[in-house]
Structures are given as structure tokens and as C-alpha cells.
Amino acid sequence: MDQDRDRDTRGIVDPAALLSRVRFRRHVPAPALRAHVESYWFIDWDLPAPYASHILAHPAVNLTFQWDEDEPHRNGPYGEFTGVWAPGLYTRKLTGRGRVCGVKFRPGAFRPFAPDVPVSAWTGRVLPYEEVFPATDPAAVLTPADDRGRAAALDAYLLPLAPAAPDPQADLACRVVARIQAERGVRRVADLAREEGLSVRSLQRLFAGYVGVSPKWCVLRYRIHEAVETAARRDDIDWAALAADLGYADQAHLVRDFTATLGVSPTAYPADG
């Protein structure tokens, strides 16, 4: 288990509430998969009352194998493929007992697994995993006795599917997304494109094909991730200072983006989250 990764709750709305109800872990994939897969993530729950979890999605696609005792129409374990969830908050209602074993692909790195389809074709969609990946037995991933066995089962499934050759465009997309996430001063797509030696249109095409959302969407999402994470940890935030730290021109711009994305203002978020 990667404890540093487990402590990173960016993207989880009200992480304290979720983590008090579920057992959440992240693990690293086999070395040969790490250029494409950011992490495996596992969640188990056994709840006396239903709980709705809310996620402010990263610009990443996910493959999940799941079991939920309160979804008998599924006829047992099942798998799903979820594109970048761009429309707003992703909400999942958890009831009874259940388990998810997920694969989070690196932003920009999934396309080589399905080279004929732009990643934007799946944005905002949840599909049966067999529409993207070869069929397997989801129970083989979900039923091993411990996390090590579940991670090994995911490795065994994905390793034969790993791209045989590097894709320079995927590498470029990954690098640019990672830069957007790491450098808070990145705000203008035109400036980013120029610094990367690309036209704005070329950068937009790269993101549509390999990331699934626009560069502007990624800039906004990562800055809001930071703001939400700060709001979840503290109740004495200097929002004007935070806005400046995140690269916003002023506090009003941060408040507007935060409210549009979360549905509540920054000052209301800690109480309502």
C-alpha cells in the first residue's frame, strides 16, 4: 500500500465523511504498467444506512470491477469503464455491503490501450467494461482474500493488454497535464501552448484525443481541487491569499469557479460538505 497516495484526498468532496464510512486504499501496479496506470484503488463498505459519495473527478478514465449486495439485478460482480466525468460532481450511492477494485489511468496515458478512439468519445459516459476491454471474470479480481491478491489479479489482466510501443503523443499529453497540476501559475491556455511549442488548436486536439477534456477544463479542475482540499482541512482560510496562490487574478474569480463547480460557495463548503 502507498500511504502517501492514500493521504491524497484531492477530488473527494468531504473526505472525512467518506473515509469514516468506507475502507479506502491505493496500490501501485506492476512496473510495466506504471507509465499508463496511476494507481489501483480499492474500497470496501458495510453500511447501516445509505451514503452518497461525491467526487470532483480528475481528468482520468477509470476501469472498475464491482460487487454490491443491494444491486441483485447485476447478477453478481460486474465491470464498468468510466470516461472523464466532466459534467459536474460524480455521485455514487453506497448501500449495504460492497466492494470496488478500480484502475485509475494516468491522465493522457490511456489512449494507447484503445488507439482507434479519441478519449473524448467516452467523456461523461459509464459503459460496460466489455465495450472497451476484453471480457474477463470480474470475480477473479474481487474475490482474492487480500489486497495483494486483488492487485495481482489486475496486473494479470492488464499486462497482456499493455501497449507494445511508446506513443509520443501520449507522453506529451501526460507531461502537459502533469505540468498543469503541478504549476499553479498555469492559467492561460494560449500561454501554455506557446511554452510547449504548440498552437492553441494543436493543444486542444491533443487533449481531445488523449485526455478527454480541454486544457482549460484541466486548469480549472486542478485549481478547484486545491481549493476544496484547503477548505476541507481548515476553517480560517484567507480566500484572497489562496486565490493569489492558485494563480487567480482575484478572489472573486476563485469564488465564482468554486461555486459553479461545487454548487456551494467556498465559505459554505466546510459546513455543508
C-alpha positions as MATLAB code, in Angstrom:
seq = 'MDQDRDRDTRGIVDPAALLSRVRFRRHVPAPALRAHVESYWFIDWDLPAPYASHILAHPAVNLTFQWDEDEPHRNGPYGEFTGVWAPGLYTRKLTGRGRVCGVKFRPGAFRPFAPDVPVSAWTGRVLPYEEVFPATDPAAVLTPADDRGRAAALDAYLLPLAPAAPDPQADLACRVVARIQAERGVRRVADLAREEGLSVRSLQRLFAGYVGVSPKWCVLRYRIHEAVETAARRDDIDWAALAADLGYADQAHLVRDFTATLGVSPTAYPADG';
ca = [
       0.000    0.000    0.000;
       1.215    3.511   -0.833;
       0.471    5.533    2.295;
       1.421    8.857    0.709;
      -1.084    8.235   -2.052;
      -3.746    7.265    0.471;
      -3.330   10.594    2.229;
      -4.060   12.474   -1.006;
      -7.812   13.129   -0.956;
      -7.950   15.678   -3.780;
     -11.157   15.118   -5.704;
     -13.118   13.655   -2.778;
     -15.820   16.010   -1.569;
     -15.916   15.873    2.243;
     -13.208   13.195    2.548;
     -13.645   12.865    6.322;
     -17.263   11.781    5.876;
     -16.419    9.244    3.167;
     -13.373    7.770    4.890;
     -15.327    7.298    8.110;
     -17.711    5.010    6.212;
     -15.509    3.048    3.816;
     -12.112    1.358    3.825;
     -10.114    3.043    1.077;
      -6.668    2.002   -0.165;
      -4.396    2.672   -3.134;
      -1.729    0.382   -4.560;
       0.840    0.709   -7.327;
       0.537   -1.504  -10.412;
       3.239   -3.718  -11.868;
       6.277   -1.746  -13.120;
       5.432   -2.404  -16.770;
       2.050   -0.675  -16.306;
       3.136    2.408  -14.386;
       3.628    4.604  -17.436;
      -0.090    4.222  -18.118;
      -1.736    3.387  -14.782;
      -1.502    5.861  -11.923;
      -2.855    3.554   -9.222;
      -5.172    0.771   -8.248;
      -7.805    1.906   -5.752;
      -9.861   -0.367   -3.559;
     -12.956    0.467   -1.499;
     -14.954   -1.802    0.808;
     -18.038   -0.816    2.790;
     -20.581   -2.273    5.183;
     -23.097    0.458    5.959;
     -26.109    0.514    8.293;
     -27.610    3.375    6.261;
     -27.179    4.546    2.648;
     -24.493    7.127    1.939;
     -23.962    9.224   -1.200;
     -20.316    9.872   -2.039;
     -19.429   12.833   -4.256;
     -16.306   13.022   -6.397;
     -14.850   16.011   -8.215;
     -13.225   13.953  -10.931;
      -9.648   14.111  -12.119;
      -9.032   14.212  -15.896;
      -8.603   10.436  -15.875;
     -10.524    7.414  -17.075;
     -11.216    4.506  -14.724;
     -11.798    0.790  -15.080;
     -13.686   -0.745  -12.146;
     -14.750   -4.207  -11.053;
     -17.557   -4.058   -8.501;
     -19.838   -6.015   -6.253;
     -22.819   -4.560   -4.384;
     -25.207   -6.780   -2.457;
     -28.043   -4.285   -2.977;
     -27.867   -4.491   -6.758;
     -29.167   -8.027   -7.400;
     -30.109   -7.106  -10.975;
     -26.398   -7.166  -11.723;
     -26.338  -10.932  -11.157;
     -23.089  -10.786   -9.269;
     -19.807   -8.942   -9.851;
     -19.599   -6.625  -12.853;
     -17.212   -4.215  -14.514;
     -17.529   -0.654  -15.790;
     -15.456    1.779  -17.799;
     -15.894    5.430  -16.855;
     -14.678    8.275  -19.015;
     -13.546   11.567  -17.551;
     -16.526   12.778  -15.540;
     -16.719   16.348  -16.810;
     -20.418   17.269  -16.358;
     -20.105   18.026  -12.630;
     -19.865   16.038   -9.424;
     -19.851   12.271   -9.819;
     -22.221   10.806   -7.230;
     -22.326    7.179   -6.153;
     -24.859    5.886   -3.620;
     -23.402    3.221   -1.334;
     -25.744    0.834    0.454;
     -25.372   -2.383    2.431;
     -22.100   -4.154    1.694;
     -19.939   -3.806   -1.365;
     -16.500   -3.637   -2.922;
     -14.850   -1.789   -5.790;
     -11.461   -2.612   -7.272;
     -10.553    0.248   -9.585;
      -7.837    1.196  -12.049;
      -7.116    4.902  -12.447;
      -5.226    5.560  -15.673;
      -2.790    8.438  -15.858;
      -4.353   11.497  -17.486;
      -3.311   11.381  -21.115;
      -1.952    7.834  -20.956;
      -4.987    5.677  -21.702;
      -5.281    6.220  -25.472;
      -2.676    3.568  -26.424;
      -4.971    0.907  -24.913;
      -7.674    1.878  -27.434;
      -5.797    3.783  -30.155;
      -8.681    3.993  -32.620;
     -10.982    6.014  -30.339;
     -10.323    9.532  -29.029;
     -10.640    9.638  -25.252;
     -13.184   12.456  -25.604;
     -15.609    9.894  -27.074;
     -16.045    8.463  -23.559;
     -16.155   11.715  -21.600;
     -19.105   11.783  -19.202;
     -20.061    8.173  -20.000;
     -20.204    4.975  -17.950;
     -20.090    1.814  -20.059;
     -19.947   -1.933  -19.518;
     -16.209   -2.547  -19.477;
     -16.503   -5.158  -22.259;
     -17.177   -2.317  -24.716;
     -13.576   -1.186  -24.235;
     -11.659   -4.148  -22.782;
     -11.678   -7.908  -23.372;
     -14.161   -9.801  -21.232;
     -12.904  -11.474  -18.080;
     -14.416  -12.783  -14.848;
     -14.857   -9.778  -12.507;
     -14.937  -12.171   -9.564;
     -11.310  -13.077  -10.272;
     -10.385   -9.519   -9.285;
     -12.872   -9.052   -6.446;
     -12.627  -12.316   -4.529;
      -8.933  -12.826   -3.623;
      -8.501  -12.833    0.137;
      -6.404   -9.670    0.381;
      -5.336   -6.560   -1.490;
      -2.131   -8.161   -2.694;
      -4.133  -10.837   -4.471;
      -6.538   -8.299   -5.963;
      -3.679   -6.140   -7.248;
      -2.032   -9.238   -8.709;
      -5.281  -10.121  -10.476;
      -5.460   -6.642  -12.022;
      -1.822   -6.931  -13.098;
      -2.527  -10.305  -14.697;
      -5.473   -8.860  -16.626;
      -3.822   -5.642  -17.802;
      -0.251   -6.726  -18.549;
      -1.148   -8.637  -21.752;
      -3.072   -5.555  -22.910;
      -0.267   -3.056  -22.282;
       0.856   -1.140  -25.389;
       3.863   -2.724  -27.037;
       5.396    0.530  -28.269;
       5.588    4.034  -26.810;
       3.232    6.720  -28.085;
       4.976   10.110  -28.175;
       1.649   11.936  -28.194;
       0.548   10.125  -25.043;
       3.844   11.026  -23.406;
       3.345   14.669  -24.371;
      -0.235   14.714  -23.107;
       0.833   13.191  -19.787;
       3.605   15.716  -19.363;
       1.399   18.724  -20.108;
      -1.359   17.556  -17.763;
       1.203   16.923  -15.023;
       2.545   20.426  -15.551;
      -0.928   21.931  -15.241;
      -1.435   20.061  -11.990;
       1.935   20.975  -10.503;
       2.340   24.589  -11.599;
      -0.280   26.784  -10.012;
       0.715   29.706  -12.199;
      -0.565   27.960  -15.352;
      -3.837   29.742  -16.124;
      -3.939   30.771  -19.793;
      -4.167   28.074  -22.461;
      -2.559   30.357  -25.042;
       0.483   30.845  -22.824;
       0.698   27.110  -22.105;
       0.511   26.240  -25.813;
       3.222   28.748  -26.698;
       5.528   27.466  -23.968;
       5.020   23.898  -25.215;
       5.790   24.912  -28.803;
       2.227   24.219  -29.991;
      -0.616   26.211  -31.435;
      -3.719   26.526  -29.273;
      -5.618   24.376  -31.753;
      -2.937   21.658  -31.685;
      -3.013   21.597  -27.885;
      -6.796   21.339  -27.915;
      -6.676   18.448  -30.401;
      -4.079   16.680  -28.275;
      -6.285   16.945  -25.196;
      -9.428   15.831  -27.036;
      -7.651   12.772  -28.369;
      -5.623   11.766  -25.324;
      -7.077   13.389  -22.212;
     -10.789   13.620  -22.986;
     -11.312   17.206  -21.831;
      -9.897   20.581  -22.807;
      -6.738   22.179  -21.399;
      -8.928   24.918  -19.890;
     -11.035   22.303  -18.105;
      -7.895   20.747  -16.615;
      -6.578   24.096  -15.413;
      -9.862   24.912  -13.685;
     -10.324   21.441  -12.202;
      -6.880   21.205  -10.644;
      -7.162   24.668   -9.112;
     -10.572   23.821   -7.659;
      -9.131   20.559   -6.310;
      -6.600   22.594   -4.362;
      -9.261   24.988   -3.093;
     -11.563   22.145   -1.994;
      -8.696   20.355   -0.270;
      -7.827   23.526    1.619;
     -11.460   24.137    2.570;
     -11.773   20.586    3.902;
      -8.713   20.977    6.150;
      -9.211   24.471    7.554;
     -11.936   26.893    8.604;
      -9.767   30.038    8.836;
      -8.881   30.411    5.163;
      -7.745   33.704    3.680;
      -9.554   33.265    0.363;
      -7.897   36.287   -1.220;
      -4.457   34.857   -0.423;
      -5.478   31.401   -1.623;
      -6.795   32.868   -4.876;
      -3.453   34.557   -5.479;
      -1.566   31.361   -4.596;
      -3.663   29.389   -7.106;
      -2.952   31.887   -9.872;
      -6.320   33.656   -9.894;
      -6.477   37.349  -10.711;
      -8.594   37.978   -7.632;
     -10.789   36.309   -5.010;
     -13.994   36.878   -6.989;
     -12.779   34.642   -9.830;
     -11.985   31.806   -7.438;
     -15.339   32.157   -5.667;
     -17.183   32.072   -8.980;
     -15.363   28.961  -10.241;
     -15.681   27.183   -6.876;
     -19.419   27.867   -6.628;
     -20.104   26.866  -10.235;
     -18.236   23.578   -9.780;
     -19.362   22.529   -6.279;
     -22.786   24.152   -6.144;
     -21.952   25.960   -2.886;
     -19.750   28.941   -2.119;
     -16.301   28.457   -0.568;
     -17.448   29.787    2.792;
     -20.435   27.409    2.863;
     -18.458   24.343    1.789;
     -16.937   23.301    5.136;
     -20.338   23.397    6.846;
     -22.275   21.750    4.036;
     -19.583   19.367    2.765;
];
